[in-house]
Amino acid sequence: MISEPRYKPQKSRPWVKIFISFSILIFFIWIGGFVFTGRLSQIIIGIYLVISCTTFITYAIDKSAAKKGRWRTKESTLHLLSLAGGWPGAYFAQNILRHKLRKKPFKVVYWITVLLNVSGILWLADKYCG
């Protein structure tokens, strides 16, 4: 008896990945504009870059652990890193490393962290220099 695959393979949609990657670039240009006009501190860009790199590395470590059957990073830790500003790194890690792509509940929470983080940055830009 042949068993069904655990997850249904997703259709490849390269245009979606290109659109989201382009949107992340636009986000950083947008943040740069806020920094340039004095609405946000220069530190914000550095924070996003450091947390994104840290998040990417954390995903890579988790992917390696998954392959080797070792201790895994908690999903809540990955989401917390995304919420803190590491969502660009998380997006690229998910797609480059092909990690956490099939887990719909994980992806839903990931996109909620993106919305919350971007909303928080908008709020900061408006509150302190609006």
Backbone atoms as SQL, in Angstrom:
CREATE TABLE atoms (id INTEGER PRIMARY KEY, chain TEXT, resi INTEGER, resn TEXT, atom TEXT, x REAL, y REAL, z REAL);
INSERT INTO atoms VALUES
  (1, 'A', 1, 'MET', 'N', 0.840, -1.180, 0.000),
  (2, 'A', 1, 'MET', 'CA', 0.000, 0.000, 0.000),
  (3, 'A', 1, 'MET', 'C', 0.886, 1.245, 0.000),
  (4, 'A', 2, 'ILE', 'N', 0.604, 2.138, -0.896),
  (5, 'A', 2, 'ILE', 'CA', 1.385, 3.373, -1.021),
  (6, 'A', 2, 'ILE', 'C', 0.742, 4.437, -0.138),
  (7, 'A', 3, 'SER', 'N', 1.552, 5.038, 0.714),
  (8, 'A', 3, 'SER', 'CA', 1.014, 6.076, 1.601),
  (9, 'A', 3, 'SER', 'C', 1.045, 7.423, 0.900),
  (10, 'A', 4, 'GLU', 'N', 0.132, 8.270, 1.293),
  (11, 'A', 4, 'GLU', 'CA', 0.057, 9.621, 0.754),
  (12, 'A', 4, 'GLU', 'C', 1.191, 10.463, 1.316),
  (13, 'A', 5, 'PRO', 'N', 1.722, 11.410, 0.534),
  (14, 'A', 5, 'PRO', 'CA', 2.758, 12.282, 1.082),
  (15, 'A', 5, 'PRO', 'C', 2.182, 13.117, 2.220),
  (16, 'A', 6, 'ARG', 'N', 3.029, 13.427, 3.165),
  (17, 'A', 6, 'ARG', 'CA', 2.586, 14.190, 4.333),
  (18, 'A', 6, 'ARG', 'C', 2.086, 15.586, 3.946),
  (19, 'A', 7, 'TYR', 'N', 2.765, 16.196, 3.020),
  (20, 'A', 7, 'TYR', 'CA', 2.376, 17.538, 2.569),
  (21, 'A', 7, 'TYR', 'C', 2.158, 17.507, 1.066),
  (22, 'A', 8, 'LYS', 'N', 1.200, 18.299, 0.635),
  (23, 'A', 8, 'LYS', 'CA', 0.987, 18.421, -0.795),
  (24, 'A', 8, 'LYS', 'C', 2.047, 19.365, -1.355),
  (25, 'A', 9, 'PRO', 'N', 2.677, 18.992, -2.458),
  (26, 'A', 9, 'PRO', 'CA', 3.664, 19.902, -3.029),
  (27, 'A', 9, 'PRO', 'C', 2.986, 21.182, -3.502),
  (28, 'A', 10, 'GLN', 'N', 3.655, 22.296, -3.265),
  (29, 'A', 10, 'GLN', 'CA', 3.090, 23.575, -3.686),
  (30, 'A', 10, 'GLN', 'C', 3.497, 23.861, -5.126),
  (31, 'A', 11, 'LYS', 'N', 2.616, 24.554, -5.813),
  (32, 'A', 11, 'LYS', 'CA', 2.935, 24.969, -7.168),
  (33, 'A', 11, 'LYS', 'C', 4.025, 26.032, -7.102),
  (34, 'A', 12, 'SER', 'N', 4.937, 25.941, -8.031),
  (35, 'A', 12, 'SER', 'CA', 6.015, 26.919, -8.085),
  (36, 'A', 12, 'SER', 'C', 5.465, 28.233, -8.642),
  (37, 'A', 13, 'ARG', 'N', 5.672, 29.280, -7.905),
  (38, 'A', 13, 'ARG', 'CA', 5.225, 30.612, -8.339),
  (39, 'A', 13, 'ARG', 'C', 6.406, 31.572, -8.224),
  (40, 'A', 14, 'PRO', 'N', 7.315, 31.550, -9.186),
  (41, 'A', 14, 'PRO', 'CA', 8.506, 32.399, -9.073),
  (42, 'A', 14, 'PRO', 'C', 8.172, 33.886, -9.028),
  (43, 'A', 15, 'TRP', 'N', 7.077, 34.295, -9.651),
  (44, 'A', 15, 'TRP', 'CA', 6.719, 35.710, -9.651),
  (45, 'A', 15, 'TRP', 'C', 6.376, 36.187, -8.243),
  (46, 'A', 16, 'VAL', 'N', 5.843, 35.297, -7.395),
  (47, 'A', 16, 'VAL', 'CA', 5.520, 35.672, -6.016),
  (48, 'A', 16, 'VAL', 'C', 6.812, 35.946, -5.251),
  (49, 'A', 17, 'LYS', 'N', 7.805, 35.074, -5.421),
  (50, 'A', 17, 'LYS', 'CA', 9.087, 35.273, -4.744),
  (51, 'A', 17, 'LYS', 'C', 9.768, 36.548, -5.220),
  (52, 'A', 18, 'ILE', 'N', 9.698, 36.812, -6.506),
  (53, 'A', 18, 'ILE', 'CA', 10.290, 38.041, -7.053),
  (54, 'A', 18, 'ILE', 'C', 9.565, 39.255, -6.490),
  (55, 'A', 19, 'PHE', 'N', 8.235, 39.213, -6.442),
  (56, 'A', 19, 'PHE', 'CA', 7.452, 40.331, -5.913),
  (57, 'A', 19, 'PHE', 'C', 7.793, 40.598, -4.447),
  (58, 'A', 20, 'ILE', 'N', 7.855, 39.533, -3.639),
  (59, 'A', 20, 'ILE', 'CA', 8.146, 39.711, -2.213),
  (60, 'A', 20, 'ILE', 'C', 9.575, 40.201, -2.016),
  (61, 'A', 21, 'SER', 'N', 10.527, 39.662, -2.776),
  (62, 'A', 21, 'SER', 'CA', 11.920, 40.121, -2.680),
  (63, 'A', 21, 'SER', 'C', 12.014, 41.599, -3.055),
  (64, 'A', 22, 'PHE', 'N', 11.305, 41.994, -4.098),
  (65, 'A', 22, 'PHE', 'CA', 11.273, 43.394, -4.507),
  (66, 'A', 22, 'PHE', 'C', 10.623, 44.253, -3.418),
  (67, 'A', 23, 'SER', 'N', 9.578, 43.744, -2.792),
  (68, 'A', 23, 'SER', 'CA', 8.898, 44.476, -1.718),
  (69, 'A', 23, 'SER', 'C', 9.831, 44.689, -0.521),
  (70, 'A', 24, 'ILE', 'N', 10.674, 43.691, -0.219),
  (71, 'A', 24, 'ILE', 'CA', 11.631, 43.842, 0.870),
  (72, 'A', 24, 'ILE', 'C', 12.645, 44.927, 0.523),
  (73, 'A', 25, 'LEU', 'N', 13.094, 44.959, -0.730),
  (74, 'A', 25, 'LEU', 'CA', 14.004, 46.023, -1.171),
  (75, 'A', 25, 'LEU', 'C', 13.337, 47.386, -1.029),
  (76, 'A', 26, 'ILE', 'N', 12.091, 47.491, -1.447),
  (77, 'A', 26, 'ILE', 'CA', 11.335, 48.745, -1.318),
  (78, 'A', 26, 'ILE', 'C', 11.199, 49.125, 0.152),
  (79, 'A', 27, 'PHE', 'N', 10.962, 48.139, 1.027),
  (80, 'A', 27, 'PHE', 'CA', 10.866, 48.411, 2.460),
  (81, 'A', 27, 'PHE', 'C', 12.144, 49.072, 2.966),
  (82, 'A', 28, 'PHE', 'N', 13.312, 48.518, 2.584),
  (83, 'A', 28, 'PHE', 'CA', 14.572, 49.102, 3.045),
  (84, 'A', 28, 'PHE', 'C', 14.810, 50.484, 2.450),
  (85, 'A', 29, 'ILE', 'N', 14.387, 50.704, 1.231),
  (86, 'A', 29, 'ILE', 'CA', 14.479, 52.049, 0.639),
  (87, 'A', 29, 'ILE', 'C', 13.562, 53.002, 1.402),
  (88, 'A', 30, 'TRP', 'N', 12.382, 52.528, 1.746),
  (89, 'A', 30, 'TRP', 'CA', 11.402, 53.312, 2.502),
  (90, 'A', 30, 'TRP', 'C', 11.964, 53.681, 3.875),
  (91, 'A', 31, 'ILE', 'N', 12.559, 52.683, 4.571),
  (92, 'A', 31, 'ILE', 'CA', 13.177, 52.953, 5.875),
  (93, 'A', 31, 'ILE', 'C', 14.320, 53.949, 5.699),
  (94, 'A', 32, 'GLY', 'N', 15.111, 53.768, 4.632),
  (95, 'A', 32, 'GLY', 'CA', 16.196, 54.720, 4.341),
  (96, 'A', 32, 'GLY', 'C', 15.670, 56.126, 4.138),
  (97, 'A', 33, 'GLY', 'N', 14.518, 56.252, 3.503),
  (98, 'A', 33, 'GLY', 'CA', 13.897, 57.571, 3.324),
  (99, 'A', 33, 'GLY', 'C', 13.503, 58.183, 4.656),
  (100, 'A', 34, 'PHE', 'N', 12.959, 57.371, 5.554),
  (101, 'A', 34, 'PHE', 'CA', 12.620, 57.865, 6.884),
  (102, 'A', 34, 'PHE', 'C', 13.868, 58.306, 7.644),
  (103, 'A', 35, 'VAL', 'N', 14.947, 57.553, 7.481),
  (104, 'A', 35, 'VAL', 'CA', 16.207, 57.917, 8.142),
  (105, 'A', 35, 'VAL', 'C', 16.738, 59.217, 7.535),
  (106, 'A', 36, 'PHE', 'N', 16.739, 59.315, 6.212),
  (107, 'A', 36, 'PHE', 'CA', 17.254, 60.482, 5.514),
  (108, 'A', 36, 'PHE', 'C', 16.490, 61.757, 5.897),
  (109, 'A', 37, 'THR', 'N', 15.171, 61.627, 6.077),
  (110, 'A', 37, 'THR', 'CA', 14.355, 62.802, 6.419),
  (111, 'A', 37, 'THR', 'C', 14.299, 63.058, 7.924),
  (112, 'A', 38, 'GLY', 'N', 14.990, 62.216, 8.697),
  (113, 'A', 38, 'GLY', 'CA', 15.041, 62.424, 10.139),
  (114, 'A', 38, 'GLY', 'C', 13.858, 61.870, 10.903),
  (115, 'A', 39, 'ARG', 'N', 13.010, 61.071, 10.255),
  (116, 'A', 39, 'ARG', 'CA', 11.846, 60.505, 10.939),
  (117, 'A', 39, 'ARG', 'C', 12.193, 59.255, 11.739),
  (118, 'A', 40, 'LEU', 'N', 13.322, 58.621, 11.402),
  (119, 'A', 40, 'LEU', 'CA', 13.808, 57.465, 12.152),
  (120, 'A', 40, 'LEU', 'C', 15.316, 57.586, 12.321),
  (121, 'A', 41, 'SER', 'N', 15.818, 56.979, 13.375),
  (122, 'A', 41, 'SER', 'CA', 17.253, 56.973, 13.647),
  (123, 'A', 41, 'SER', 'C', 17.972, 56.049, 12.665),
  (124, 'A', 42, 'GLN', 'N', 19.236, 56.389, 12.382),
  (125, 'A', 42, 'GLN', 'CA', 20.065, 55.543, 11.520),
  (126, 'A', 42, 'GLN', 'C', 20.250, 54.149, 12.112),
  (127, 'A', 43, 'ILE', 'N', 20.142, 54.056, 13.404),
  (128, 'A', 43, 'ILE', 'CA', 20.330, 52.777, 14.092),
  (129, 'A', 43, 'ILE', 'C', 19.312, 51.744, 13.615),
  (130, 'A', 44, 'ILE', 'N', 18.140, 52.203, 13.200),
  (131, 'A', 44, 'ILE', 'CA', 17.067, 51.294, 12.772),
  (132, 'A', 44, 'ILE', 'C', 17.526, 50.394, 11.628),
  (133, 'A', 45, 'ILE', 'N', 18.210, 50.966, 10.637),
  (134, 'A', 45, 'ILE', 'CA', 18.677, 50.154, 9.506),
  (135, 'A', 45, 'ILE', 'C', 19.669, 49.105, 9.992),
  (136, 'A', 46, 'GLY', 'N', 20.583, 49.504, 10.861),
  (137, 'A', 46, 'GLY', 'CA', 21.550, 48.555, 11.417),
  (138, 'A', 46, 'GLY', 'C', 20.876, 47.448, 12.200),
  (139, 'A', 47, 'ILE', 'N', 19.858, 47.816, 12.976),
  (140, 'A', 47, 'ILE', 'CA', 19.124, 46.813, 13.759),
  (141, 'A', 47, 'ILE', 'C', 18.463, 45.798, 12.826),
  (142, 'A', 48, 'TYR', 'N', 17.804, 46.283, 11.774),
  (143, 'A', 48, 'TYR', 'CA', 17.163, 45.369, 10.827),
  (144, 'A', 48, 'TYR', 'C', 18.178, 44.432, 10.182),
  (145, 'A', 49, 'LEU', 'N', 19.325, 44.980, 9.786),
  (146, 'A', 49, 'LEU', 'CA', 20.334, 44.143, 9.131),
  (147, 'A', 49, 'LEU', 'C', 20.904, 43.093, 10.082),
  (148, 'A', 50, 'VAL', 'N', 21.222, 43.506, 11.310),
  (149, 'A', 50, 'VAL', 'CA', 21.794, 42.562, 12.277),
  (150, 'A', 50, 'VAL', 'C', 20.779, 41.476, 12.650),
  (151, 'A', 51, 'ILE', 'N', 19.548, 41.886, 12.939),
  (152, 'A', 51, 'ILE', 'CA', 18.539, 40.897, 13.332),
  (153, 'A', 51, 'ILE', 'C', 18.177, 39.990, 12.153),
  (154, 'A', 52, 'SER', 'N', 18.153, 40.532, 10.946),
  (155, 'A', 52, 'SER', 'CA', 17.863, 39.700, 9.767),
  (156, 'A', 52, 'SER', 'C', 18.962, 38.663, 9.544),
  (157, 'A', 53, 'CYS', 'N', 20.211, 39.072, 9.681),
  (158, 'A', 53, 'CYS', 'CA', 21.327, 38.119, 9.530),
  (159, 'A', 53, 'CYS', 'C', 21.277, 37.067, 10.630),
  (160, 'A', 54, 'THR', 'N', 21.008, 37.496, 11.862),
  (161, 'A', 54, 'THR', 'CA', 20.888, 36.567, 12.987),
  (162, 'A', 54, 'THR', 'C', 19.759, 35.580, 12.737),
  (163, 'A', 55, 'THR', 'N', 18.640, 36.059, 12.231),
  (164, 'A', 55, 'THR', 'CA', 17.488, 35.199, 11.955),
  (165, 'A', 55, 'THR', 'C', 17.826, 34.198, 10.864),
  (166, 'A', 56, 'PHE', 'N', 18.487, 34.650, 9.807),
  (167, 'A', 56, 'PHE', 'CA', 18.882, 33.752, 8.722),
  (168, 'A', 56, 'PHE', 'C', 19.775, 32.632, 9.269),
  (169, 'A', 57, 'ILE', 'N', 20.759, 33.001, 10.079),
  (170, 'A', 57, 'ILE', 'CA', 21.678, 32.017, 10.664),
  (171, 'A', 57, 'ILE', 'C', 20.921, 31.050, 11.582),
  (172, 'A', 58, 'THR', 'N', 19.970, 31.573, 12.348),
  (173, 'A', 58, 'THR', 'CA', 19.172, 30.714, 13.231),
  (174, 'A', 58, 'THR', 'C', 18.374, 29.698, 12.428),
  (175, 'A', 59, 'TYR', 'N', 17.783, 30.120, 11.304),
  (176, 'A', 59, 'TYR', 'CA', 17.069, 29.197, 10.424),
  (177, 'A', 59, 'TYR', 'C', 18.029, 28.145, 9.873),
  (178, 'A', 60, 'ALA', 'N', 19.235, 28.567, 9.484),
  (179, 'A', 60, 'ALA', 'CA', 20.219, 27.628, 8.933),
  (180, 'A', 60, 'ALA', 'C', 20.610, 26.585, 9.977),
  (181, 'A', 61, 'ILE', 'N', 20.805, 27.018, 11.210),
  (182, 'A', 61, 'ILE', 'CA', 21.139, 26.090, 12.292),
  (183, 'A', 61, 'ILE', 'C', 19.982, 25.121, 12.522),
  (184, 'A', 62, 'ASP', 'N', 18.757, 25.641, 12.502),
  (185, 'A', 62, 'ASP', 'CA', 17.584, 24.787, 12.703),
  (186, 'A', 62, 'ASP', 'C', 17.432, 23.783, 11.558),
  (187, 'A', 63, 'LYS', 'N', 17.671, 24.218, 10.339),
  (188, 'A', 63, 'LYS', 'CA', 17.588, 23.315, 9.181),
  (189, 'A', 63, 'LYS', 'C', 18.610, 22.197, 9.320),
  (190, 'A', 64, 'SER', 'N', 19.831, 22.548, 9.704),
  (191, 'A', 64, 'SER', 'CA', 20.880, 21.555, 9.889),
  (192, 'A', 64, 'SER', 'C', 20.499, 20.560, 10.995),
  (193, 'A', 65, 'ALA', 'N', 19.962, 21.084, 12.089),
  (194, 'A', 65, 'ALA', 'CA', 19.535, 20.219, 13.200),
  (195, 'A', 65, 'ALA', 'C', 18.415, 19.287, 12.762),
  (196, 'A', 66, 'ALA', 'N', 17.506, 19.786, 11.937),
  (197, 'A', 66, 'ALA', 'CA', 16.396, 18.954, 11.455),
  (198, 'A', 66, 'ALA', 'C', 16.925, 17.797, 10.616),
  (199, 'A', 67, 'LYS', 'N', 17.903, 18.075, 9.765),
  (200, 'A', 67, 'LYS', 'CA', 18.479, 17.029, 8.917),
  (201, 'A', 67, 'LYS', 'C', 19.209, 15.973, 9.734),
  (202, 'A', 68, 'LYS', 'N', 19.838, 16.409, 10.830),
  (203, 'A', 68, 'LYS', 'CA', 20.655, 15.500, 11.634),
  (204, 'A', 68, 'LYS', 'C', 19.900, 14.909, 12.823),
  (205, 'A', 69, 'GLY', 'N', 18.623, 15.274, 12.962),
  (206, 'A', 69, 'GLY', 'CA', 17.819, 14.745, 14.051),
  (207, 'A', 69, 'GLY', 'C', 18.248, 15.251, 15.420),
  (208, 'A', 70, 'ARG', 'N', 18.790, 16.439, 15.467),
  (209, 'A', 70, 'ARG', 'CA', 19.256, 17.015, 16.733),
  (210, 'A', 70, 'ARG', 'C', 18.240, 18.002, 17.286),
  (211, 'A', 71, 'TRP', 'N', 18.605, 18.623, 18.415),
  (212, 'A', 71, 'TRP', 'CA', 17.783, 19.627, 19.079),
  (213, 'A', 71, 'TRP', 'C', 17.436, 20.733, 18.099),
  (214, 'A', 72, 'ARG', 'N', 16.170, 21.172, 18.120),
  (215, 'A', 72, 'ARG', 'CA', 15.673, 22.177, 17.180),
  (216, 'A', 72, 'ARG', 'C', 15.400, 23.494, 17.874),
  (217, 'A', 73, 'THR', 'N', 15.436, 24.560, 17.111),
  (218, 'A', 73, 'THR', 'CA', 15.050, 25.880, 17.590),
  (219, 'A', 73, 'THR', 'C', 13.530, 25.919, 17.690),
  (220, 'A', 74, 'LYS', 'N', 13.014, 26.462, 18.777),
  (221, 'A', 74, 'LYS', 'CA', 11.564, 26.560, 18.938),
  (222, 'A', 74, 'LYS', 'C', 10.996, 27.501, 17.872),
  (223, 'A', 75, 'GLU', 'N', 9.814, 27.146, 17.375),
  (224, 'A', 75, 'GLU', 'CA', 9.158, 28.010, 16.393),
  (225, 'A', 75, 'GLU', 'C', 8.865, 29.380, 16.990),
  (226, 'A', 76, 'SER', 'N', 8.558, 29.422, 18.268),
  (227, 'A', 76, 'SER', 'CA', 8.286, 30.710, 18.912),
  (228, 'A', 76, 'SER', 'C', 9.529, 31.608, 18.881),
  (229, 'A', 77, 'THR', 'N', 10.710, 31.022, 18.948),
  (230, 'A', 77, 'THR', 'CA', 11.955, 31.803, 18.852),
  (231, 'A', 77, 'THR', 'C', 12.105, 32.377, 17.453),
  (232, 'A', 78, 'LEU', 'N', 11.818, 31.565, 16.447),
  (233, 'A', 78, 'LEU', 'CA', 11.899, 32.054, 15.065),
  (234, 'A', 78, 'LEU', 'C', 10.903, 33.192, 14.841),
  (235, 'A', 79, 'HIS', 'N', 9.705, 33.052, 15.393),
  (236, 'A', 79, 'HIS', 'CA', 8.701, 34.112, 15.238),
  (237, 'A', 79, 'HIS', 'C', 9.095, 35.378, 16.002),
  (238, 'A', 80, 'LEU', 'N', 9.669, 35.208, 17.173),
  (239, 'A', 80, 'LEU', 'CA', 10.107, 36.365, 17.949),
  (240, 'A', 80, 'LEU', 'C', 11.196, 37.135, 17.204),
  (241, 'A', 81, 'LEU', 'N', 12.118, 36.412, 16.583),
  (242, 'A', 81, 'LEU', 'CA', 13.150, 37.074, 15.781),
  (243, 'A', 81, 'LEU', 'C', 12.529, 37.836, 14.607),
  (244, 'A', 82, 'SER', 'N', 11.534, 37.234, 13.962),
  (245, 'A', 82, 'SER', 'CA', 10.841, 37.926, 12.861),
  (246, 'A', 82, 'SER', 'C', 10.144, 39.177, 13.351),
  (247, 'A', 83, 'LEU', 'N', 9.455, 39.059, 14.467),
  (248, 'A', 83, 'LEU', 'CA', 8.735, 40.195, 15.040),
  (249, 'A', 83, 'LEU', 'C', 9.690, 41.324, 15.407),
  (250, 'A', 84, 'ALA', 'N', 10.881, 40.971, 15.890),
  (251, 'A', 84, 'ALA', 'CA', 11.870, 41.969, 16.311),
  (252, 'A', 84, 'ALA', 'C', 12.528, 42.680, 15.131),
  (253, 'A', 85, 'GLY', 'N', 12.245, 42.250, 13.913),
  (254, 'A', 85, 'GLY', 'CA', 12.814, 42.909, 12.740),
  (255, 'A', 85, 'GLY', 'C', 13.578, 41.977, 11.828),
  (256, 'A', 86, 'GLY', 'N', 13.624, 40.695, 12.175),
  (257, 'A', 86, 'GLY', 'CA', 14.356, 39.738, 11.367),
  (258, 'A', 86, 'GLY', 'C', 13.539, 39.085, 10.276),
  (259, 'A', 87, 'TRP', 'N', 12.352, 39.617, 10.018),
  (260, 'A', 87, 'TRP', 'CA', 11.493, 39.001, 9.007),
  (261, 'A', 87, 'TRP', 'C', 12.097, 38.978, 7.602),
  (262, 'A', 88, 'PRO', 'N', 12.897, 39.993, 7.186),
  (263, 'A', 88, 'PRO', 'CA', 13.519, 39.852, 5.855),
  (264, 'A', 88, 'PRO', 'C', 14.478, 38.650, 5.812),
  (265, 'A', 89, 'GLY', 'N', 15.291, 38.489, 6.851),
  (266, 'A', 89, 'GLY', 'CA', 16.206, 37.348, 6.913),
  (267, 'A', 89, 'GLY', 'C', 15.452, 36.040, 6.971),
  (268, 'A', 90, 'ALA', 'N', 14.326, 36.027, 7.695),
  (269, 'A', 90, 'ALA', 'CA', 13.504, 34.824, 7.788),
  (270, 'A', 90, 'ALA', 'C', 12.936, 34.460, 6.413),
  (271, 'A', 91, 'TYR', 'N', 12.473, 35.449, 5.681),
  (272, 'A', 91, 'TYR', 'CA', 11.913, 35.184, 4.349),
  (273, 'A', 91, 'TYR', 'C', 12.968, 34.562, 3.437),
  (274, 'A', 92, 'PHE', 'N', 14.148, 35.173, 3.405),
  (275, 'A', 92, 'PHE', 'CA', 15.197, 34.647, 2.530),
  (276, 'A', 92, 'PHE', 'C', 15.670, 33.269, 3.002),
  (277, 'A', 93, 'ALA', 'N', 15.748, 33.053, 4.307),
  (278, 'A', 93, 'ALA', 'CA', 16.141, 31.736, 4.826),
  (279, 'A', 93, 'ALA', 'C', 15.115, 30.677, 4.439),
  (280, 'A', 94, 'GLN', 'N', 13.842, 30.998, 4.578),
  (281, 'A', 94, 'GLN', 'CA', 12.793, 30.042, 4.231),
  (282, 'A', 94, 'GLN', 'C', 12.913, 29.614, 2.769),
  (283, 'A', 95, 'ASN', 'N', 13.226, 30.555, 1.909),
  (284, 'A', 95, 'ASN', 'CA', 13.255, 30.256, 0.482),
  (285, 'A', 95, 'ASN', 'C', 14.595, 29.736, -0.009),
  (286, 'A', 96, 'ILE', 'N', 15.679, 30.249, 0.497),
  (287, 'A', 96, 'ILE', 'CA', 16.997, 29.768, 0.073),
  (288, 'A', 96, 'ILE', 'C', 17.285, 28.393, 0.661),
  (289, 'A', 97, 'LEU', 'N', 16.979, 28.240, 1.960),
  (290, 'A', 97, 'LEU', 'CA', 17.247, 26.973, 2.635),
  (291, 'A', 97, 'LEU', 'C', 16.105, 25.966, 2.478),
  (292, 'A', 98, 'ARG', 'N', 14.991, 26.425, 1.939),
  (293, 'A', 98, 'ARG', 'CA', 13.776, 25.609, 1.792),
  (294, 'A', 98, 'ARG', 'C', 13.372, 25.041, 3.151),
  (295, 'A', 99, 'HIS', 'N', 13.249, 25.930, 4.108),
  (296, 'A', 99, 'HIS', 'CA', 12.953, 25.535, 5.482),
  (297, 'A', 99, 'HIS', 'C', 11.681, 26.216, 5.951),
  (298, 'A', 100, 'LYS', 'N', 10.769, 25.459, 6.517),
  (299, 'A', 100, 'LYS', 'CA', 9.488, 25.928, 7.051),
  (300, 'A', 100, 'LYS', 'C', 8.540, 26.404, 5.951),
  (301, 'A', 101, 'LEU', 'N', 8.748, 25.938, 4.737),
  (302, 'A', 101, 'LEU', 'CA', 7.896, 26.373, 3.627),
  (303, 'A', 101, 'LEU', 'C', 6.549, 25.670, 3.597),
  (304, 'A', 102, 'ARG', 'N', 6.481, 24.459, 4.110),
  (305, 'A', 102, 'ARG', 'CA', 5.261, 23.665, 3.987),
  (306, 'A', 102, 'ARG', 'C', 4.307, 23.822, 5.152),
  (307, 'A', 103, 'LYS', 'N', 4.764, 24.392, 6.225),
  (308, 'A', 103, 'LYS', 'CA', 3.934, 24.485, 7.432),
  (309, 'A', 103, 'LYS', 'C', 3.054, 25.736, 7.370),
  (310, 'A', 104, 'LYS', 'N', 1.806, 25.529, 6.941),
  (311, 'A', 104, 'LYS', 'CA', 0.874, 26.662, 6.795),
  (312, 'A', 104, 'LYS', 'C', 0.696, 27.458, 8.082),
  (313, 'A', 105, 'PRO', 'N', 0.454, 26.806, 9.240),
  (314, 'A', 105, 'PRO', 'CA', 0.278, 27.595, 10.470),
  (315, 'A', 105, 'PRO', 'C', 1.515, 28.445, 10.785),
  (316, 'A', 106, 'PHE', 'N', 2.688, 27.895, 10.528),
  (317, 'A', 106, 'PHE', 'CA', 3.921, 28.654, 10.756),
  (318, 'A', 106, 'PHE', 'C', 3.965, 29.875, 9.843),
  (319, 'A', 107, 'LYS', 'N', 3.620, 29.679, 8.577),
  (320, 'A', 107, 'LYS', 'CA', 3.658, 30.783, 7.614),
  (321, 'A', 107, 'LYS', 'C', 2.642, 31.874, 7.961),
  (322, 'A', 108, 'VAL', 'N', 1.475, 31.474, 8.445),
  (323, 'A', 108, 'VAL', 'CA', 0.458, 32.460, 8.836),
  (324, 'A', 108, 'VAL', 'C', 0.990, 33.331, 9.969),
  (325, 'A', 109, 'VAL', 'N', 1.566, 32.701, 10.989),
  (326, 'A', 109, 'VAL', 'CA', 2.118, 33.471, 12.111),
  (327, 'A', 109, 'VAL', 'C', 3.278, 34.329, 11.632),
  (328, 'A', 110, 'TYR', 'N', 4.112, 33.794, 10.731),
  (329, 'A', 110, 'TYR', 'CA', 5.229, 34.581, 10.175),
  (330, 'A', 110, 'TYR', 'C', 4.707, 35.878, 9.540),
  (331, 'A', 111, 'TRP', 'N', 3.691, 35.771, 8.688),
  (332, 'A', 111, 'TRP', 'CA', 3.173, 36.969, 8.008),
  (333, 'A', 111, 'TRP', 'C', 2.510, 37.933, 8.995),
  (334, 'A', 112, 'ILE', 'N', 1.948, 37.419, 10.062),
  (335, 'A', 112, 'ILE', 'CA', 1.415, 38.299, 11.114),
  (336, 'A', 112, 'ILE', 'C', 2.557, 39.074, 11.770),
  (337, 'A', 113, 'THR', 'N', 3.703, 38.404, 12.016),
  (338, 'A', 113, 'THR', 'CA', 4.849, 39.110, 12.608),
  (339, 'A', 113, 'THR', 'C', 5.360, 40.196, 11.673),
  (340, 'A', 114, 'VAL', 'N', 5.316, 39.932, 10.367),
  (341, 'A', 114, 'VAL', 'CA', 5.741, 40.954, 9.392),
  (342, 'A', 114, 'VAL', 'C', 4.826, 42.171, 9.494),
  (343, 'A', 115, 'LEU', 'N', 3.528, 41.934, 9.487),
  (344, 'A', 115, 'LEU', 'CA', 2.561, 43.042, 9.566),
  (345, 'A', 115, 'LEU', 'C', 2.716, 43.827, 10.869),
  (346, 'A', 116, 'LEU', 'N', 2.903, 43.123, 11.967),
  (347, 'A', 116, 'LEU', 'CA', 3.073, 43.804, 13.251),
  (348, 'A', 116, 'LEU', 'C', 4.356, 44.632, 13.279),
  (349, 'A', 117, 'ASN', 'N', 5.430, 44.077, 12.742),
  (350, 'A', 117, 'ASN', 'CA', 6.697, 44.802, 12.738),
  (351, 'A', 117, 'ASN', 'C', 6.625, 46.045, 11.861),
  (352, 'A', 118, 'VAL', 'N', 6.104, 45.907, 10.664),
  (353, 'A', 118, 'VAL', 'CA', 5.993, 47.056, 9.760),
  (354, 'A', 118, 'VAL', 'C', 5.053, 48.102, 10.354),
  (355, 'A', 119, 'SER', 'N', 3.962, 47.667, 10.960),
  (356, 'A', 119, 'SER', 'CA', 3.046, 48.603, 11.623),
  (357, 'A', 119, 'SER', 'C', 3.751, 49.344, 12.754),
  (358, 'A', 120, 'GLY', 'N', 4.575, 48.622, 13.506),
  (359, 'A', 120, 'GLY', 'CA', 5.330, 49.249, 14.591),
  (360, 'A', 120, 'GLY', 'C', 6.296, 50.300, 14.092),
  (361, 'A', 121, 'ILE', 'N', 6.950, 50.038, 12.986),
  (362, 'A', 121, 'ILE', 'CA', 7.874, 51.024, 12.410),
  (363, 'A', 121, 'ILE', 'C', 7.110, 52.249, 11.924),
  (364, 'A', 122, 'LEU', 'N', 5.970, 52.028, 11.297),
  (365, 'A', 122, 'LEU', 'CA', 5.130, 53.169, 10.877),
  (366, 'A', 122, 'LEU', 'C', 4.707, 53.991, 12.082),
  (367, 'A', 123, 'TRP', 'N', 4.319, 53.325, 13.141),
  (368, 'A', 123, 'TRP', 'CA', 3.909, 54.014, 14.356),
  (369, 'A', 123, 'TRP', 'C', 5.056, 54.835, 14.932),
  (370, 'A', 124, 'LEU', 'N', 6.256, 54.244, 14.988),
  (371, 'A', 124, 'LEU', 'CA', 7.420, 54.971, 15.487),
  (372, 'A', 124, 'LEU', 'C', 7.723, 56.203, 14.635),
  (373, 'A', 125, 'ALA', 'N', 7.702, 56.014, 13.329),
  (374, 'A', 125, 'ALA', 'CA', 7.994, 57.132, 12.421),
  (375, 'A', 125, 'ALA', 'C', 6.964, 58.241, 12.586),
  (376, 'A', 126, 'ASP', 'N', 5.710, 57.894, 12.793),
  (377, 'A', 126, 'ASP', 'CA', 4.655, 58.892, 12.962),
  (378, 'A', 126, 'ASP', 'C', 4.700, 59.538, 14.357),
  (379, 'A', 127, 'LYS', 'N', 4.905, 58.738, 15.368),
  (380, 'A', 127, 'LYS', 'CA', 4.867, 59.235, 16.747),
  (381, 'A', 127, 'LYS', 'C', 5.998, 60.212, 17.050),
  (382, 'A', 128, 'TYR', 'N', 7.201, 59.853, 16.618),
  (383, 'A', 128, 'TYR', 'CA', 8.359, 60.645, 17.005),
  (384, 'A', 128, 'TYR', 'C', 8.713, 61.753, 16.029),
  (385, 'A', 129, 'CYS', 'N', 8.257, 61.646, 14.802),
  (386, 'A', 129, 'CYS', 'CA', 8.598, 62.702, 13.854),
  (387, 'A', 129, 'CYS', 'C', 7.468, 62.981, 12.886),
  (388, 'A', 130, 'GLY', 'N', 6.266, 62.657, 13.265),
  (389, 'A', 130, 'GLY', 'CA', 5.106, 62.821, 12.373),
  (390, 'A', 130, 'GLY', 'C', 4.667, 64.206, 12.330);
